[in-house]
Each structure stands twice: as C-alpha cells, then as structure tokens.
Amino acid sequence: MWVEGVSYEIPWIRMKRGQAIFIPCLDPPRARAQILAITKRLKLKILMKVVIHERIRGLRIWRI
C-alpha cells in the first residue's frame, strides 16, 4: 500500500479485531482516502482517527 509516496506492507488479513496501527502522514484526508480504497476492496471494517503520537501527526487505524 502506498500512502503519500511511502510503501507500507500491512498484513490486513492477519490483523485481529481491535488491533491498531499508526501511519504518519502530512495530509490525513488524502491518506484516509487511499487507505479506504484498499480496505473497501478487501471488505474490511476499520476505524480511522487523526492523532499525534510522539509528536508525529498521522492516522491511527483500528480493525473492527
């Protein structure tokens, strides 16, 4: 998966419900759209929130 020019290999299928990942990004709305396109194709339910983690802004993504 590519988000803002950076490649991420996320094992979406192996993620259990309730697990979360953090993806740093400068443009959260654009990153959100890119991630939603992938998770919709895989038919996964996720929750995303813009957060600041250790002084870095990004998206926290939970599998629900």
C-alpha contacts under 8 A as a table, 3 or more apart, distances in Angstrom:
res1	aa1	res2	aa2	distance
1	M	7	S	5.62
1	M	8	Y	5.21
1	M	9	E	6.23
1	M	10	I	7.52
1	M	35	I	7.96
1	M	38	I	7.79
2	W	5	G	5.91
2	W	6	V	5.38
2	W	7	S	4.48
2	W	8	Y	6.16
2	W	34	Q	7.84
3	V	6	V	5.35
3	V	7	S	6.54
3	V	8	Y	7.49
3	V	25	C	7.78
3	V	31	A	5.79
3	V	34	Q	6.74
3	V	35	I	7.67
4	E	25	C	7.00
4	E	26	L	7.99
4	E	27	D	7.94
4	E	31	A	6.72
11	P	14	R	5.42
11	P	15	M	6.31
12	W	15	M	5.28
13	I	16	K	7.98
15	M	19	Q	6.39
15	M	63	R	7.14
16	K	19	Q	5.73
16	K	63	R	6.93
17	R	62	W	7.69
17	R	63	R	5.11
17	R	64	I	4.98
18	G	62	W	6.01
18	G	63	R	5.53
18	G	64	I	5.76
19	Q	62	W	5.67
19	Q	63	R	5.89
20	A	60	R	6.66
20	A	61	I	5.31
20	A	62	W	4.22
20	A	63	R	6.48
21	I	60	R	5.75
21	I	61	I	5.35
21	I	62	W	6.69
22	F	58	G	6.77
22	F	59	L	5.67
22	F	60	R	4.52
22	F	61	I	6.32
23	I	58	G	5.48
23	I	59	L	5.27
23	I	60	R	6.54
23	I	61	I	7.93
24	P	56	I	6.66
24	P	57	R	5.89
24	P	58	G	3.93
24	P	59	L	6.31
25	C	28	P	6.05
25	C	31	A	7.01
25	C	57	R	6.35
25	C	58	G	4.69
25	C	59	L	7.06
26	L	57	R	7.04
26	L	58	G	7.04
27	D	30	R	5.65
27	D	31	A	6.28
28	P	31	A	5.00
28	P	32	R	5.84
28	P	50	V	6.83
28	P	58	G	6.64
28	P	59	L	6.76
29	P	32	R	5.04
29	P	33	A	6.35
30	R	33	A	5.24
30	R	34	Q	6.46
31	A	34	Q	5.13
31	A	35	I	6.23
32	R	35	I	5.19
32	R	36	L	6.03
32	R	48	M	7.63
32	R	59	L	7.78
33	A	36	L	5.11
33	A	37	A	6.23
34	Q	37	A	5.34
34	Q	38	I	6.75
35	I	38	I	5.31
35	I	39	T	6.26
36	L	39	T	5.14
36	L	40	K	5.86
37	A	40	K	5.39
37	A	41	R	6.33
38	I	41	R	5.19
38	I	42	L	6.38
39	T	42	L	4.97
39	T	43	K	5.89
39	T	44	L	5.23
39	T	45	K	7.27
39	T	46	I	7.63
40	K	43	K	4.74
40	K	44	L	6.14
40	K	45	K	7.88
41	R	44	L	7.91
44	L	63	R	7.53
45	K	63	R	6.10
45	K	64	I	5.50
46	I	61	I	6.64
46	I	62	W	5.47
46	I	63	R	4.49
46	I	64	I	5.33
47	L	61	I	5.69
47	L	62	W	5.15
47	L	63	R	6.51
47	L	64	I	6.87
48	M	59	L	6.33
48	M	60	R	5.64
48	M	61	I	4.55
48	M	62	W	6.48
49	K	59	L	5.58
49	K	60	R	5.38
49	K	61	I	6.73
50	V	57	R	7.21
50	V	58	G	5.73
50	V	59	L	4.66
50	V	60	R	6.36
51	V	57	R	5.83
51	V	58	G	5.69
51	V	59	L	5.94
51	V	60	R	6.43
52	I	55	R	5.71
52	I	56	I	5.21
52	I	57	R	4.33
52	I	58	G	6.29
53	H	56	I	5.21
53	H	57	R	6.41
53	H	58	G	7.53
